[in-house]
Amino acid sequence: MYPVLFHVGSILIPAYGALAAVGVLLALWMAQRTARMAGLDGRKVWNLCVVALFAALAGSRLLLVALNWSDLRLHPMWLLGLAMIHHPLLACFGGLAAVVAAILYGLWQRLPLTTTADALAAPVALGLAFEQLGGLLAGSGYGVEAGRGIATRWAVTYTHPLAALWSGAPLGVALHPVQAYAALGFLTLAIFLLFWLPYRRQPGDAFGLLLLGAGVAIFVTEFWRDTEGRGALLGGALDGPQAAAVALVVIGGLVLLERRGSG
């Protein structure tokens, strides 16, 4: 595939970073529409998204520095100059930082948290879809070997040395395009949430469905991902992202419970 999207002189434009950036921009654009649909101030929602985005980037980078402190001391410009690193642990920590920052900003601006979360459900799913497409091009979060079955018809084979250097993707091996599977799941979820938003029963329902749907998509697609660096739980029955997916489903189900006085 194409870990480098194109060159600008001697500067490399990585596919993962470029597609993730496109996803962020589209998510921000969609958030303005969904904010109006939910009856919120679009400017406040925009600012909340920007705050959450910077918190996610800063949080994941700080964790990257903390986990590679010895390398930072030896090669400070190399570590700080890395464009975007795709790793489940960094993504989880960055997402947690974004949620905390969004909640704090929402409380400061007196935004109704459940309604704001509903407005952001579809944009978040859309952003995740493009993030997975970037991973597909770069080789990040690559799949298991496709074998000789029907999956070989749509398997992907990485040949660019940077796919192996940046993401550890095996070269010359037909792999399941698991990132495309996940992107399709997240895109379907985004479209559903966008059209379903005006018909939700109570504030928080769209957000609950985001958590539930994302959890299912992550859990299922992990069966086709290579387990390298993803952890193992219960004797290898689950990996780290699948355990997080179970938690998302449980939390989403709790959010969807009928609440007293929801009308």
Buried (B, 14 or more C-beta within 10 A) or exposed (E): BBBBBEEEEEEBEBBBBBBBBBBBEBBBEBBBBBBEBBEBBBEBBBBBBBBBBEBBBBBBBBBBBEBBEEEBEEEEEEBEEBEBBBBBBBBBBBBBBBBEBBBBBBEEBEBBBBBBBBBBBBBBBBBBBBBBBBBBBBBBBBBBBBEEEEBEEEBBEBEBEBBBEBBEBBEEBBBBBBBBBBBBBBBBBBBBBBEBBEEBEBBBBBBBBBBBBBBBBBBBBBEBBBEEEBBEEEEEEBBBBBBBBBEBBEBBEEBBEEBEEEE
